[in-house]
Amino acid sequence: MSEIKNLKPECIWRNFHALTQVPRPSGHLEKVQDFLLDFAKGAGVEAFKDEAGNIVMRKPASEGMENRKGVILQAHMDMVPQKSKASTHNFETDPIETYIDGEWVKAKETTLGADDGIGVAAIMAVMEDRTLRHGPVEALITADEETGMYGANDLPENELNGDILLNLDSETWGKFVIGSAGGIDVTAELGYKETETDESDVAVKISLKGLRGGHSGLEIHEGRGNANKLMVRIVRDAVAGCEARLATWHGGNMRNAIPFECETVLTLPKENVEDIKELVAGYKSVFDNEYKGIESGMTLTVEETEAPKCQVPEDIQDNLIDAIYGCHNGVLRMIPAIPGVVETSSNLAIIDIADGKAVLKILARSSSESMKEYIANTLAGCFNMAGMKVTLSGSYSGWDPNTDSEILKLLEKEYKELFGSDAVEQVDHAGLECSVILGKYPGLDVVSLGPTLRSPHTTTERCHIPTVEPFWMLLKKTLEDIPVK
């Protein structure tokens, strides 16, 4: 099997392979920051780590091109650390194991990190290539994009000098992203005093696994199953029909990923165990029918387990179940002027209920500021009625499209000349750092582009090999033709 560093263009794949050998999950970036600084030193370009943990590189203009507009190439260094249940991978210490499957590069039972390692690799290729012709080029490789865009949010306002920002975090080749949604984190919390489990009761563990999951922005419109929202239907009926009580609930682990698995422990009278097994089997048939053609790998199991000493008080349990059942999840509205693009959505990403504390986390998104406020308040109202404390945090604005962008027109011209077809302008429902950076540098001319990636934030994340070389060709040609100031 060929190694990915031997793929074409070698300059990008070699650098991406090097990145896969450096642990870089969000929140643990020391190793990749050092790696990037060492790389810049070897490439002979200026580089430093700023106060936000971002890595900035600066490469002077080629001879005779000093009068061109400055370009900032931007990507994020962190990756989402998702792995299969069977994987023993440690994201803080272990390299990513990549392999080639036909036209795709994938990872063995983990996220690949092409989101946004491919963008970083392209920046590295530009920085080390002495044959490229270009004006002044800066690199902004941001920290902790996946957990809250912290690097972009804390970016100093007088750090960058460029006129144009090319964000390399787009995920469909041939589409230039010119706008994106804003977002806000909704966290609902509740402390409670556990009650003792009845000595005569037994316990069962219900496990829902094998859903596709996915990016809660890019793939929210595809109707994929949300493990938490599916599980609540089972738990509600188990409480109502099997005298079950909730002990623990663990579903999802990333705020920006559709949860693909969930596990609950319920206590109940021993004589009702067969009833709950029938209930779960019935829901498996229901879910298979509802998600036919969307979810093919779903498993739903119930097994007896050791009874916990404590469980959630009945009134708290009922309120939590009602809130989880009633909270909005999925697409709320499409953009009225662009009916094919999601405007507003929410994703019930994480539920943790155990040891006297319930925590629910949702990432709500909208390209409309007023609708972002509306969905956030809708969710807050739902959880407030359950007696939960709700915190709204990490709000970032959307990126308004500029169809008159000079760099957009240049990219479209170069694309047509190189490949003989027209590129597509697109507004993404996913959040991009462009909006945050524009808030600090409002004069920038911004477009996002990249090769094709699929299923980021999941263990089926993959990068389409045939799109990487044309992406590199376009990037080089565009840098060469950047207009004068």
TORMAR-528362 format. One record per residue (C-alpha): x, y, z; residue in three letters. Coordinates in steps of 0.2 Angstrom, whole numbers, plus 5000, padded with zeros to 4 digits. Each point is the difference from the previous one (the first is absolute). Example, Ala and Ser with C-alpha at 12.3 -4.5 7.8 and 13.67 -1.06 7.14 Angstrom:
node u: 5062&v: 4978&w: 5039&resn: ALA .
node u: 5006&v: 5017&w: 4997&resn: SER .
END
This chain:
node u: 5000&v: 5000&w: 5000&resn: MET .
node u: 5007&v: 5017&w: 4995&resn: SER .
node u: 5005&v: 5012&w: 5013&resn: GLU .
node u: 4990&v: 5017&w: 4999&resn: ILE .
node u: 5017&v: 5010&w: 4999&resn: LYS .
node u: 5003&v: 4993&w: 4983&resn: ASN .
node u: 4983&v: 5006&w: 4993&resn: LEU .
node u: 5000&v: 5015&w: 4988&resn: LYS .
node u: 5003&v: 5015&w: 5003&resn: PRO .
node u: 5014&v: 4993&w: 5011&resn: GLU .
node u: 5002&v: 5017&w: 5009&resn: CYS .
node u: 4983&v: 5000&w: 5008&resn: ILE .
node u: 4999&v: 4981&w: 5004&resn: TRP .
node u: 5017&v: 5000&w: 5007&resn: ARG .
node u: 4996&v: 5014&w: 5012&resn: ASN .
node u: 4983&v: 4993&w: 5004&resn: PHE .
node u: 5009&v: 4983&w: 5004&resn: HIS .
node u: 5012&v: 5009&w: 5011&resn: ALA .
node u: 4985&v: 5008&w: 5009&resn: LEU .
node u: 4992&v: 4983&w: 5003&resn: THR .
node u: 5015&v: 4995&w: 5010&resn: GLN .
node u: 4998&v: 5015&w: 5012&resn: VAL .
node u: 4986&v: 4999&w: 5014&resn: PRO .
node u: 4988&v: 5015&w: 4998&resn: ARG .
node u: 4983&v: 4997&w: 5008&resn: PRO .
node u: 4991&v: 5016&w: 5005&resn: SER .
node u: 5007&v: 5006&w: 5017&resn: GLY .
node u: 5016&v: 4991&w: 4998&resn: HIS .
node u: 5010&v: 5010&w: 4987&resn: LEU .
node u: 5017&v: 5002&w: 5007&resn: GLU .
node u: 5008&v: 4987&w: 4989&resn: LYS .
node u: 4993&v: 5006&w: 4984&resn: VAL .
node u: 5004&v: 5018&w: 5005&resn: GLN .
node u: 5018&v: 4995&w: 5002&resn: ASP .
node u: 5000&v: 4990&w: 4984&resn: PHE .
node u: 4994&v: 5014&w: 4990&resn: LEU .
node u: 5013&v: 5012&w: 5007&resn: LEU .
node u: 5014&v: 4987&w: 4997&resn: ASP .
node u: 4993&v: 4999&w: 4982&resn: PHE .
node u: 5000&v: 5018&w: 4997&resn: ALA .
node u: 5018&v: 5001&w: 5006&resn: LYS .
node u: 5005&v: 4987&w: 4988&resn: GLY .
node u: 4991&v: 5008&w: 4986&resn: ALA .
node u: 5009&v: 5017&w: 5004&resn: GLY .
node u: 4984&v: 5010&w: 5003&resn: VAL .
node u: 4996&v: 5011&w: 5015&resn: GLU .
node u: 4988&v: 4992&w: 5012&resn: ALA .
node u: 4994&v: 5003&w: 5018&resn: PHE .
node u: 4986&v: 4994&w: 5012&resn: LYS .
node u: 4989&v: 5014&w: 5005&resn: ASP .
node u: 4991&v: 5002&w: 5017&resn: GLU .
node u: 4985&v: 4990&w: 4994&resn: ALA .
node u: 5010&v: 4985&w: 4995&resn: GLY .
node u: 4999&v: 5003&w: 4981&resn: ASN .
node u: 5015&v: 4997&w: 4989&resn: ILE .
node u: 5004&v: 5015&w: 4989&resn: VAL .
node u: 5013&v: 4998&w: 4985&resn: MET .
node u: 5005&v: 5014&w: 4988&resn: ARG .
node u: 5009&v: 4997&w: 4983&resn: LYS .
node u: 5006&v: 5015&w: 4991&resn: PRO .
node u: 4994&v: 5004&w: 4982&resn: ALA .
node u: 5009&v: 4992&w: 4985&resn: SER .
node u: 5012&v: 5012&w: 4992&resn: GLU .
node u: 4990&v: 5013&w: 4989&resn: GLY .
node u: 4984&v: 4996&w: 5009&resn: MET .
node u: 5002&v: 5011&w: 5015&resn: GLU .
node u: 4986&v: 5011&w: 4994&resn: ASN .
node u: 4986&v: 4987&w: 5000&resn: ARG .
node u: 4987&v: 4999&w: 5013&resn: LYS .
node u: 5004&v: 4989&w: 5016&resn: GLY .
node u: 4992&v: 4983&w: 5001&resn: VAL .
node u: 4996&v: 4992&w: 5017&resn: ILE .
node u: 4998&v: 4981&w: 4998&resn: LEU .
node u: 4990&v: 4994&w: 5015&resn: GLN .
node u: 4996&v: 4982&w: 5007&resn: ALA .
node u: 4998&v: 4993&w: 5017&resn: HIS .
node u: 5013&v: 4988&w: 5008&resn: MET .
node u: 4988&v: 4990&w: 5012&resn: ASP .
node u: 4990&v: 4984&w: 4995&resn: MET .
node u: 4984&v: 4992&w: 5007&resn: VAL .
node u: 5005&v: 4985&w: 5011&resn: PRO .
node u: 4987&v: 4987&w: 4996&resn: GLN .
node u: 5004&v: 4981&w: 4999&resn: LYS .
node u: 4990&v: 4984&w: 4999&resn: SER .
node u: 4995&v: 4991&w: 5016&resn: LYS .
node u: 5013&v: 4986&w: 4996&resn: ALA .
node u: 5014&v: 5012&w: 4997&resn: SER .
node u: 5014&v: 5002&w: 5013&resn: THR .
node u: 5007&v: 5015&w: 4992&resn: HIS .
node u: 5006&v: 5014&w: 5012&resn: ASN .
node u: 4998&v: 5017&w: 4991&resn: PHE .
node u: 5013&v: 5008&w: 5011&resn: GLU .
node u: 5014&v: 4988&w: 4997&resn: THR .
node u: 4997&v: 4990&w: 4984&resn: ASP .
node u: 5001&v: 5004&w: 4982&resn: PRO .
node u: 4985&v: 4998&w: 4988&resn: ILE .
node u: 5001&v: 4984&w: 4990&resn: GLU .
node u: 4995&v: 5004&w: 4982&resn: THR .
node u: 4997&v: 4989&w: 4985&resn: TYR .
node u: 4994&v: 5002&w: 4982&resn: ILE .
node u: 4983&v: 4993&w: 4995&resn: ASP .
node u: 4997&v: 5002&w: 4982&resn: GLY .
node u: 4999&v: 5019&w: 4997&resn: GLU .
node u: 5000&v: 5004&w: 5018&resn: TRP .
node u: 5012&v: 5002&w: 5014&resn: VAL .
node u: 4993&v: 4994&w: 5017&resn: LYS .
node u: 5005&v: 4996&w: 5018&resn: ALA .
node u: 5000&v: 4984&w: 5009&resn: LYS .
node u: 4985&v: 5001&w: 5012&resn: GLU .
node u: 5003&v: 5019&w: 5004&resn: THR .
node u: 4997&v: 5017&w: 4993&resn: THR .
node u: 5012&v: 5004&w: 4986&resn: LEU .
node u: 5004&v: 5018&w: 5004&resn: GLY .
node u: 4999&v: 5006&w: 4982&resn: ALA .
node u: 4989&v: 5012&w: 5008&resn: ASP .
node u: 5010&v: 5011&w: 5000&resn: ASP .
node u: 5017&v: 4991&w: 4998&resn: GLY .
node u: 4999&v: 5001&w: 4981&resn: ILE .
node u: 4998&v: 5019&w: 5001&resn: GLY .
node u: 5015&v: 5001&w: 5012&resn: VAL .
node u: 5010&v: 4988&w: 4988&resn: ALA .
node u: 4996&v: 5012&w: 4986&resn: ALA .
node u: 5007&v: 5015&w: 5010&resn: ILE .
node u: 5016&v: 4990&w: 5004&resn: MET .
node u: 5002&v: 4996&w: 4981&resn: ALA .
node u: 4999&v: 5019&w: 4996&resn: VAL .
node u: 5012&v: 5005&w: 5014&resn: MET .
node u: 5013&v: 4987&w: 4995&resn: GLU .
node u: 4999&v: 5002&w: 4981&resn: ASP .
node u: 5014&v: 5012&w: 4993&resn: ARG .
node u: 4994&v: 4999&w: 4982&resn: THR .
node u: 4982&v: 5007&w: 5003&resn: LEU .
node u: 4997&v: 5018&w: 4994&resn: ARG .
node u: 4990&v: 5010&w: 5012&resn: HIS .
node u: 4998&v: 5017&w: 5009&resn: GLY .
node u: 5002&v: 5001&w: 5019&resn: PRO .
node u: 4992&v: 4984&w: 5008&resn: VAL .
node u: 4995&v: 4998&w: 5018&resn: GLU .
node u: 4994&v: 4984&w: 5008&resn: ALA .
node u: 4988&v: 5000&w: 5015&resn: LEU .
node u: 4998&v: 4982&w: 5007&resn: ILE .
node u: 4987&v: 5002&w: 5014&resn: THR .
node u: 4998&v: 4990&w: 5016&resn: ALA .
node u: 4985&v: 4991&w: 5007&resn: ASP .
node u: 4988&v: 5004&w: 4986&resn: GLU .
node u: 4990&v: 4984&w: 5003&resn: GLU .
node u: 4996&v: 5004&w: 5018&resn: THR .
node u: 4995&v: 5018&w: 4999&resn: GLY .
node u: 5011&v: 5009&w: 4987&resn: MET .
node u: 5011&v: 5006&w: 5015&resn: TYR .
node u: 5015&v: 5004&w: 4989&resn: GLY .
node u: 4990&v: 5011&w: 4988&resn: ALA .
node u: 4990&v: 5008&w: 5014&resn: ASN .
node u: 5016&v: 5005&w: 5010&resn: ASP .
node u: 5010&v: 5005&w: 4984&resn: LEU .
node u: 5008&v: 5017&w: 5003&resn: PRO .
node u: 4993&v: 5014&w: 4990&resn: GLU .
node u: 5017&v: 5007&w: 4994&resn: ASN .
node u: 5009&v: 4984&w: 4995&resn: GLU .
node u: 4995&v: 4997&w: 4982&resn: LEU .
node u: 5006&v: 5011&w: 4985&resn: ASN .
node u: 4991&v: 4992&w: 4985&resn: GLY .
node u: 4986&v: 5006&w: 4989&resn: ASP .
node u: 4993&v: 4983&w: 4995&resn: ILE .
node u: 4995&v: 4985&w: 5011&resn: LEU .
node u: 4999&v: 4983&w: 4992&resn: LEU .
node u: 4993&v: 4988&w: 5012&resn: ASN .
node u: 5005&v: 4982&w: 4996&resn: LEU .
node u: 4986&v: 4992&w: 5010&resn: ASP .
node u: 4987&v: 4997&w: 4987&resn: SER .
node u: 4995&v: 4982&w: 4996&resn: GLU .
node u: 4993&v: 4999&w: 4983&resn: THR .
node u: 5011&v: 5003&w: 4985&resn: TRP .
node u: 4993&v: 5011&w: 4987&resn: GLY .
node u: 4990&v: 5010&w: 5012&resn: LYS .
node u: 5006&v: 5017&w: 5007&resn: PHE .
node u: 4993&v: 5004&w: 5017&resn: VAL .
node u: 4996&v: 5018&w: 5001&resn: ILE .
node u: 4989&v: 5000&w: 5016&resn: GLY .
node u: 4997&v: 4989&w: 5015&resn: SER .
node u: 4988&v: 4998&w: 5015&resn: ALA .
node u: 5003&v: 5007&w: 5018&resn: GLY .
node u: 4998&v: 4989&w: 5015&resn: GLY .
node u: 4997&v: 5000&w: 5019&resn: ILE .
node u: 5003&v: 4987&w: 5013&resn: ASP .
node u: 4985&v: 4995&w: 5011&resn: VAL .
node u: 5005&v: 4991&w: 5016&resn: THR .
node u: 4986&v: 4994&w: 5012&resn: ALA .
node u: 5005&v: 4994&w: 5018&resn: GLU .
node u: 4991&v: 4993&w: 5015&resn: LEU .
node u: 5007&v: 4993&w: 5016&resn: GLY .
node u: 4989&v: 4988&w: 5010&resn: TYR .
node u: 5001&v: 4989&w: 5015&resn: LYS .
node u: 5000&v: 4982&w: 4995&resn: GLU .
node u: 4988&v: 4987&w: 5007&resn: THR .
node u: 5004&v: 4982&w: 5005&resn: GLU .
node u: 4995&v: 4987&w: 4988&resn: THR .
node u: 4987&v: 4988&w: 5007&resn: ASP .
node u: 5009&v: 4984&w: 5005&resn: GLU .
node u: 4988&v: 4989&w: 4991&resn: SER .
node u: 5003&v: 5009&w: 4983&resn: ASP .
node u: 5011&v: 4994&w: 4987&resn: VAL .
node u: 5009&v: 5011&w: 4986&resn: ALA .
node u: 5002&v: 4999&w: 4981&resn: VAL .
node u: 5012&v: 5009&w: 4989&resn: LYS .
node u: 4992&v: 5006&w: 4983&resn: ILE .
node u: 5014&v: 5004&w: 4987&resn: SER .
node u: 4996&v: 5009&w: 4984&resn: LEU .
node u: 5015&v: 5000&w: 4988&resn: LYS .
node u: 5006&v: 5000&w: 4982&resn: GLY .
node u: 4991&v: 5016&w: 4994&resn: LEU .
node u: 5009&v: 5010&w: 4987&resn: ARG .
node u: 5002&v: 5015&w: 5011&resn: GLY .
node u: 5008&v: 5014&w: 4990&resn: GLY .
node u: 5003&v: 5019&w: 5000&resn: HIS .
node u: 4986&v: 5009&w: 5008&resn: SER .
node u: 5001&v: 5014&w: 4987&resn: GLY .
node u: 5004&v: 4993&w: 4984&resn: LEU .
node u: 4990&v: 4984&w: 5002&resn: GLU .
node u: 4985&v: 5005&w: 5011&resn: ILE .
node u: 4988&v: 5001&w: 4986&resn: HIS .
node u: 5003&v: 4982&w: 4995&resn: GLU .
node u: 4988&v: 4993&w: 5013&resn: GLY .
node u: 5013&v: 4989&w: 5009&resn: ARG .
node u: 4995&v: 4992&w: 5016&resn: GLY .
node u: 5004&v: 5010&w: 5016&resn: ASN .
node u: 5004&v: 4986&w: 5013&resn: ALA .
node u: 4994&v: 5011&w: 5015&resn: ASN .
node u: 4983&v: 5004&w: 4991&resn: LYS .
node u: 4998&v: 4982&w: 4996&resn: LEU .
node u: 5004&v: 4994&w: 5017&resn: MET .
node u: 4988&v: 5011&w: 5009&resn: VAL .
node u: 4985&v: 4992&w: 4991&resn: ARG .
node u: 5005&v: 4983&w: 5007&resn: ILE .
node u: 5004&v: 5007&w: 5018&resn: VAL .
node u: 4983&v: 5009&w: 5000&resn: ARG .
node u: 4990&v: 4985&w: 4996&resn: ASP .
node u: 5010&v: 4989&w: 5012&resn: ALA .
node u: 4996&v: 5012&w: 5014&resn: VAL .
node u: 4982&v: 5000&w: 4995&resn: ALA .
node u: 4997&v: 4982&w: 4996&resn: GLY .
node u: 5014&v: 4990&w: 5010&resn: CYS .
node u: 5001&v: 5009&w: 5016&resn: GLU .
node u: 5018&v: 5005&w: 4995&resn: ALA .
node u: 5010&v: 5013&w: 5009&resn: ARG .
node u: 5015&v: 5009&w: 4992&resn: LEU .
node u: 5017&v: 4998&w: 5008&resn: ALA .
node u: 5013&v: 5006&w: 4987&resn: THR .
node u: 5000&v: 5007&w: 4983&resn: TRP .
node u: 5015&v: 5003&w: 4989&resn: HIS .
node u: 4998&v: 5005&w: 4982&resn: GLY .
node u: 5012&v: 5010&w: 4988&resn: GLY .
node u: 5016&v: 5007&w: 5003&resn: ASN .
node u: 5003&v: 5015&w: 4989&resn: MET .
node u: 4990&v: 5016&w: 4999&resn: ARG .
node u: 5001&v: 5002&w: 4981&resn: ASN .
node u: 4997&v: 4981&w: 4996&resn: ALA .
node u: 4983&v: 4991&w: 4998&resn: ILE .
node u: 5001&v: 4987&w: 5014&resn: PRO .
node u: 5002&v: 4983&w: 4992&resn: PHE .
node u: 4998&v: 4990&w: 5016&resn: GLU .
node u: 4991&v: 5000&w: 5017&resn: CYS .
node u: 4999&v: 4989&w: 5016&resn: GLU .
node u: 4988&v: 5001&w: 5014&resn: THR .
node u: 4998&v: 4989&w: 5016&resn: VAL .
node u: 4983&v: 4998&w: 5006&resn: LEU .
node u: 4993&v: 4991&w: 5016&resn: THR .
node u: 4984&v: 4991&w: 5000&resn: LEU .
node u: 4991&v: 4985&w: 5009&resn: PRO .
node u: 5007&v: 4983&w: 4995&resn: LYS .
node u: 4983&v: 4994&w: 4993&resn: GLU .
node u: 5001&v: 5014&w: 4987&resn: ASN .
node u: 5016&v: 4996&w: 4992&resn: VAL .
node u: 4993&v: 4990&w: 4986&resn: GLU .
node u: 4988&v: 5015&w: 4997&resn: ASP .
node u: 5014&v: 5012&w: 4998&resn: ILE .
node u: 5009&v: 4988&w: 4988&resn: LYS .
node u: 4984&v: 4999&w: 4989&resn: GLU .
node u: 4999&v: 5019&w: 5001&resn: LEU .
node u: 5018&v: 5002&w: 4994&resn: VAL .
node u: 4998&v: 4987&w: 4986&resn: ALA .
node u: 4984&v: 5009&w: 4994&resn: GLY .
node u: 5009&v: 5017&w: 4999&resn: TYR .
node u: 5014&v: 4992&w: 4990&resn: LYS .
node u: 4987&v: 4996&w: 4987&resn: SER .
node u: 4993&v: 5017&w: 5001&resn: VAL .
node u: 5016&v: 5009&w: 4998&resn: PHE .
node u: 5006&v: 4988&w: 4986&resn: ASP .
node u: 4984&v: 5005&w: 4991&resn: ASN .
node u: 5001&v: 5019&w: 5003&resn: GLU .
node u: 5018&v: 5001&w: 4995&resn: TYR .
node u: 5000&v: 4988&w: 4986&resn: LYS .
node u: 5013&v: 5006&w: 4986&resn: GLY .
node u: 5008&v: 5011&w: 5013&resn: ILE .
node u: 5007&v: 4989&w: 5014&resn: GLU .
node u: 5005&v: 4983&w: 4996&resn: SER .
node u: 5012&v: 4995&w: 5014&resn: GLY .
node u: 4989&v: 5004&w: 5015&resn: MET .
node u: 5000&v: 4988&w: 5015&resn: THR .
node u: 4988&v: 5001&w: 5015&resn: LEU .
node u: 5003&v: 4988&w: 5014&resn: THR .
node u: 4994&v: 4997&w: 5018&resn: VAL .
node u: 5009&v: 4989&w: 5013&resn: GLU .
node u: 4999&v: 4998&w: 5018&resn: GLU .
node u: 5013&v: 5008&w: 5010&resn: THR .
node u: 5005&v: 5003&w: 5018&resn: GLU .
node u: 4988&v: 5011&w: 5009&resn: ALA .
node u: 5006&v: 5017&w: 5005&resn: PRO .
node u: 4999&v: 5005&w: 5018&resn: LYS .
node u: 4991&v: 5016&w: 4996&resn: CYS .
node u: 4989&v: 5008&w: 4986&resn: GLN .
node u: 4992&v: 5016&w: 4995&resn: VAL .
node u: 4985&v: 5006&w: 5010&resn: PRO .
node u: 4984&v: 4997&w: 4992&resn: GLU .
node u: 4994&v: 5018&w: 4998&resn: ASP .
node u: 5017&v: 5005&w: 4993&resn: ILE .
node u: 5001&v: 4985&w: 4989&resn: GLN .
node u: 4983&v: 5004&w: 4992&resn: ASP .
node u: 5005&v: 5019&w: 4998&resn: ASN .
node u: 5016&v: 4995&w: 4991&resn: LEU .
node u: 4991&v: 4987&w: 4989&resn: ILE .
node u: 4987&v: 5013&w: 4995&resn: ASP .
node u: 5014&v: 5013&w: 4996&resn: ALA .
node u: 5010&v: 4988&w: 4990&resn: ILE .
node u: 4984&v: 4995&w: 4990&resn: TYR .
node u: 4994&v: 5017&w: 4998&resn: GLY .
node u: 5016&v: 5010&w: 4995&resn: CYS .
node u: 5002&v: 5004&w: 4982&resn: HIS .
node u: 5013&v: 4990&w: 4990&resn: ASN .
node u: 5004&v: 5001&w: 4981&resn: GLY .
node u: 4995&v: 5013&w: 4987&resn: VAL .
node u: 4989&v: 5014&w: 5006&resn: LEU .
node u: 4999&v: 5010&w: 4984&resn: ARG .
node u: 5008&v: 5002&w: 4983&resn: MET .
node u: 5007&v: 5017&w: 4993&resn: ILE .
node u: 4984&v: 5008&w: 4992&resn: PRO .
node u: 5010&v: 5008&w: 4986&resn: ALA .
node u: 5011&v: 4984&w: 4998&resn: ILE .
node u: 4988&v: 4985&w: 5003&resn: PRO .
node u: 5013&v: 4987&w: 4997&resn: GLY .
node u: 5011&v: 5006&w: 5015&resn: VAL .
node u: 4996&v: 4998&w: 5019&resn: VAL .
node u: 4998&v: 5016&w: 5009&resn: GLU .
node u: 4997&v: 4994&w: 5018&resn: THR .
node u: 5002&v: 4984&w: 5009&resn: SER .
node u: 5005&v: 4992&w: 5017&resn: SER .
node u: 5008&v: 4983&w: 5005&resn: ASN .
node u: 4998&v: 4992&w: 5016&resn: LEU .
node u: 5018&v: 4995&w: 5001&resn: ALA .
node u: 5004&v: 4994&w: 5017&resn: ILE .
node u: 4990&v: 4993&w: 5015&resn: ILE .
node u: 5009&v: 4995&w: 5016&resn: ASP .
node u: 4989&v: 4995&w: 5015&resn: ILE .
node u: 5008&v: 4991&w: 5015&resn: ALA .
node u: 5006&v: 5003&w: 5017&resn: ASP .
node u: 4988&v: 5013&w: 5005&resn: GLY .
node u: 5002&v: 5011&w: 4985&resn: LYS .
node u: 4992&v: 5002&w: 4983&resn: ALA .
node u: 5009&v: 5010&w: 4986&resn: VAL .
node u: 4993&v: 5002&w: 4982&resn: LEU .
node u: 5010&v: 5009&w: 4986&resn: LYS .
node u: 4993&v: 5007&w: 4984&resn: ILE .
node u: 5008&v: 5010&w: 4986&resn: LEU .
node u: 4987&v: 5011&w: 4991&resn: ALA .
node u: 5004&v: 5007&w: 4983&resn: ARG .
node u: 4992&v: 5014&w: 4989&resn: SER .
node u: 5006&v: 5012&w: 4987&resn: SER .
node u: 4987&v: 5012&w: 5007&resn: SER .
node u: 5004&v: 5009&w: 5016&resn: GLU .
node u: 4982&v: 5002&w: 5005&resn: SER .
node u: 4996&v: 4981&w: 4996&resn: MET .
node u: 5016&v: 4995&w: 5010&resn: LYS .
node u: 4993&v: 5010&w: 5015&resn: GLU .
node u: 4983&v: 4991&w: 4997&resn: TYR .
node u: 5006&v: 4982&w: 5000&resn: ILE .
node u: 5012&v: 5003&w: 5015&resn: ALA .
node u: 4985&v: 5008&w: 5010&resn: ASN .
node u: 4989&v: 4985&w: 4994&resn: THR .
node u: 5012&v: 4988&w: 5007&resn: LEU .
node u: 5003&v: 5010&w: 5016&resn: ALA .
node u: 4981&v: 5001&w: 5003&resn: GLY .
node u: 4998&v: 4981&w: 4998&resn: CYS .
node u: 5014&v: 4996&w: 5013&resn: PHE .
node u: 4995&v: 5014&w: 5011&resn: ASN .
node u: 4983&v: 4992&w: 5002&resn: MET .
node u: 5009&v: 4984&w: 5006&resn: ALA .
node u: 5008&v: 5010&w: 5014&resn: GLY .
node u: 5017&v: 5000&w: 4991&resn: MET .
node u: 5013&v: 5014&w: 5001&resn: LYS .
node u: 5003&v: 5006&w: 4982&resn: VAL .
node u: 5016&v: 5008&w: 4994&resn: THR .
node u: 5002&v: 5008&w: 4982&resn: LEU .
node u: 5018&v: 5002&w: 4995&resn: SER .
node u: 5013&v: 5000&w: 4986&resn: GLY .
node u: 4988&v: 5010&w: 4989&resn: SER .
node u: 5008&v: 5005&w: 4983&resn: TYR .
node u: 4992&v: 5009&w: 4986&resn: SER .
node u: 4997&v: 4994&w: 4982&resn: GLY .
node u: 5010&v: 5005&w: 4985&resn: TRP .
node u: 4990&v: 5011&w: 4988&resn: ASP .
node u: 5003&v: 4995&w: 4981&resn: PRO .
node u: 5009&v: 5013&w: 4989&resn: ASN .
node u: 4996&v: 4995&w: 4982&resn: THR .
node u: 5010&v: 5015&w: 4994&resn: ASP .
node u: 5016&v: 4993&w: 5008&resn: SER .
node u: 5016&v: 5004&w: 4990&resn: GLU .
node u: 5009&v: 4983&w: 5005&resn: ILE .
node u: 4984&v: 4991&w: 4997&resn: LEU .
node u: 4999&v: 5006&w: 4982&resn: LYS .
node u: 5019&v: 4996&w: 4998&resn: LEU .
node u: 4997&v: 4982&w: 5007&resn: LEU .
node u: 4985&v: 4997&w: 4988&resn: GLU .
node u: 5010&v: 5006&w: 4985&resn: LYS .
node u: 5015&v: 4989&w: 5004&resn: GLU .
node u: 4989&v: 4985&w: 5003&resn: TYR .
node u: 4991&v: 5002&w: 4984&resn: LYS .
node u: 5017&v: 5002&w: 4990&resn: GLU .
node u: 5008&v: 4985&w: 5009&resn: LEU .
node u: 4986&v: 4988&w: 5000&resn: PHE .
node u: 4988&v: 5006&w: 4986&resn: GLY .
node u: 4984&v: 5001&w: 5011&resn: SER .
node u: 4992&v: 5012&w: 5012&resn: ASP .
node u: 5003&v: 4999&w: 5019&resn: ALA .
node u: 4985&v: 5002&w: 5012&resn: VAL .
node u: 4997&v: 5014&w: 5012&resn: GLU .
node u: 4994&v: 4993&w: 5017&resn: GLN .
node u: 4994&v: 5005&w: 5017&resn: VAL .
node u: 5004&v: 4987&w: 5013&resn: ASP .
node u: 4990&v: 4996&w: 5016&resn: HIS .
node u: 5016&v: 4994&w: 5008&resn: ALA .
node u: 5008&v: 5014&w: 5011&resn: GLY .
node u: 5017&v: 5006&w: 4992&resn: LEU .
node u: 5013&v: 5011&w: 5009&resn: GLU .
node u: 4998&v: 5013&w: 4986&resn: CYS .
node u: 4986&v: 5008&w: 5009&resn: SER .
node u: 5010&v: 5002&w: 5016&resn: VAL .
node u: 5016&v: 5006&w: 4991&resn: ILE .
node u: 4989&v: 5013&w: 4990&resn: LEU .
node u: 4994&v: 5007&w: 5016&resn: GLY .
node u: 5018&v: 5004&w: 5004&resn: LYS .
node u: 5006&v: 5004&w: 4983&resn: TYR .
node u: 4984&v: 5007&w: 4991&resn: PRO .
node u: 5010&v: 5006&w: 4984&resn: GLY .
node u: 5005&v: 4982&w: 4995&resn: LEU .
node u: 4994&v: 4993&w: 4983&resn: ASP .
node u: 4996&v: 4982&w: 5005&resn: VAL .
node u: 4996&v: 4983&w: 4991&resn: VAL .
node u: 5001&v: 4982&w: 5007&resn: SER .
node u: 5005&v: 4985&w: 4989&resn: LEU .
node u: 5007&v: 4983&w: 5001&resn: GLY .
node u: 5000&v: 4982&w: 4993&resn: PRO .
node u: 4985&v: 4989&w: 5004&resn: THR .
node u: 4998&v: 4992&w: 5017&resn: LEU .
node u: 4986&v: 4990&w: 5006&resn: ARG .
node u: 4993&v: 4995&w: 5017&resn: SER .
node u: 5012&v: 5011&w: 5011&resn: PRO .
node u: 4999&v: 4998&w: 5018&resn: HIS .
node u: 4996&v: 4981&w: 4998&resn: THR .
node u: 5010&v: 4984&w: 4998&resn: THR .
node u: 4995&v: 5000&w: 4982&resn: THR .
node u: 5009&v: 5016&w: 4996&resn: GLU .
node u: 5008&v: 5000&w: 4983&resn: ARG .
node u: 5009&v: 5010&w: 4988&resn: CYS .
node u: 4997&v: 4999&w: 4981&resn: HIS .
node u: 5017&v: 4997&w: 4992&resn: ILE .
node u: 4996&v: 5006&w: 4982&resn: PRO .
node u: 4995&v: 5018&w: 5007&resn: THR .
node u: 5016&v: 5004&w: 5009&resn: VAL .
node u: 5011&v: 5003&w: 4984&resn: GLU .
node u: 4988&v: 5012&w: 4992&resn: PRO .
node u: 4998&v: 5009&w: 5017&resn: PHE .
node u: 5019&v: 5002&w: 5000&resn: TRP .
node u: 5001&v: 5006&w: 4982&resn: MET .
node u: 4986&v: 5013&w: 5003&resn: LEU .
node u: 5009&v: 5006&w: 5016&resn: LEU .
node u: 5017&v: 5002&w: 4991&resn: LYS .
node u: 4992&v: 5009&w: 4985&resn: LYS .
node u: 4990&v: 5012&w: 5011&resn: THR .
node u: 5015&v: 5005&w: 5010&resn: LEU .
node u: 5009&v: 5003&w: 4984&resn: GLU .
node u: 4987&v: 5011&w: 4994&resn: ASP .
node u: 4995&v: 5010&w: 5016&resn: ILE .
node u: 4997&v: 5018&w: 4994&resn: PRO .
node u: 5010&v: 5015&w: 5005&resn: VAL .
node u: 4996&v: 5011&w: 5015&resn: LYS .
END
